[in-house]
Amino acid sequence: MSSTYNNRFKRYYDTNIQDEDFKQKKRHSSYKSSAKTFVNRYATVDELEELAELIQENLKKRY
């Protein structure tokens, strides 16, 4: 069963790898995953507070 899934995934990935939106989504997903790992495992309280401040500043600039 897993080989069937892997083959299906490979076909899906091969057909979509040329699509720029797919690349962007994949990149965003990787960044998001890395950020979650950092926040959940490695970040200190000070780093999280700094991150929260940066997010607030960025939101103020946008809106």
N, C-alpha and C positions, 0 to 999 in steps of 0.2 A: 504494500500500500504506500509506503513512504517513497518508493522509487517512482510510482505513478504521480504522486504529488510533486516530487522533485522535477520530473520531466515536464509536467504542466507549468510549474513555476518557471523553469528555464525557457519554455516557449513564450510565456507571457513576458518575461524579462527581456528576451531577445527582440520581441516585436516592439516593445515600448521603450527600449533603451535609446532609440533615435529621437523619441519625442521629448522636446525641451521641457514641457510641463512635467513629464514623468521624472526627468532628471532633477528638476527643482523640488518636486515633492520628496524624492528620495533623499536629496541633500538636506531638506528641512527636517525630515524624519530622523536622520542621523544626528543633526545638531540637537534636536529636541531630546533624543535618547541620551546623548552625552550630557546635556544639561541636567536631566533628571538624575542620572547617575551621580554627577558631581554634587548636586543639592542633597540627595538622599544619603550619600556615603561619606563624602569628604569635606563638605563645607563646614566652616566654623560659624558661630553665631555672628561674629563681626563681619565675616564675608557675606552672610545672608542679609544682614542689615545694609551693607554697602550695595548689594545687588538690588535690594528693594528701593533704595534711594535712586539708583541709576534708572530703574524702571519708571519710577515716578517722574523723574526729569524728562525722560524720553516721551512719556505720555503727555506731559505738559507742552512739550514742543510740537507734538502732533495735533493736539486739540487746543 
